[in-house]
Amino acid sequence: DQAHGELFAYLRPSGLQARPPLSPFHIPNQLAQGGVAVGGPLLRARTHYFANYERLQQDRGSLISSPAPRFFVGNYRDNLALLRLDHRFAEEHSLSLRVNGQRESNNNTNDRVGGLLQPSAAIASKGQSLATQLTDTLLLGSNKVNEVRLGYVNAVPSNSSPVSPQPVIVRPGVSTEGNATY
C-alpha cells in the first residue's frame, strides 16, 4: 500500500470568448477551477486517509446597456474540502471519521447587475458549512450489523446583502440604481 493522488485544473481565459451580441466591447468572463486529492495508508494497512480540496473562481462580466454602455464584473468563489479517516480494529470492527466544509462568496448574486440594473444594485452573498460524521461498524455473525453514527453540522445559509446600500432610484426605460435592505 502506498499513497496516491491526483491534481486537476481547468482554465477558461476571458480572451478566448466572442464579444456578446449588442455589446460595443469585449466583456470579461473567465473561469479557473482546480483541486487536489490524496489518499493512502497511515498505520500498517489498518488506518487509511483521504483528503480533497477544490476551488472554483469565476470573474463574470455583464453588459450594462443604459444610460451609457459599460460592464460590471461579478466575482464568484467556492472552496470545498474533505478529510476522511478509516481504521479497522479487526475484520469485523471498523471506525470512520469524515469532516467536510465549504465556503462561498458572490458579489453578483443571480446575475442581478446587467441591462438597466446598475452596479449599485449588486447583491453580495456568502455562505459556509462544516459537517462531521463518526461511524462505528461492528459485524455480528454472518447476518447482523450494528452501526452507530454520530454527526454534527454547522451551516450558515447564504447570507445576502446589498454591496453598497443606498436608496433605490428607478428611471423606467433608463436605469435602476441602488439597493436597500428590507
Number of C-alpha atoms within 10 A of each C-alpha: 9 8 12 11 12 10 12 10 12 11 11 13 13 16 12 10 13 10 13 12 8 9 15 12 14 15 21 20 19 18 15 15 16 15 17 15 17 15 18 17 18 16 10 8 12 14 17 19 19 18 18 18 18 18 18 17 19 18 18 19 22 22 25 20 19 16 14 10 14 18 22 19 19 23 18 20 17 18 17 17 18 18 18 18 19 20 19 16 12 9 9 12 16 18 18 18 18 18 18 18 18 18 18 18 20 23 22 25 18 10 14 16 26 22 18 21 21 23 23 19 24 27 24 21 19 19 16 18 16 16 15 17 15 17 16 17 16 18 14 11 8 6 6 9 13 10 13 11 12 10 12 11 12 11 14 11 11 16 11 16 18 18 18 15 15 14 13 13 12 13 10 8 9 13 18 21 18 19 21 15 10 4
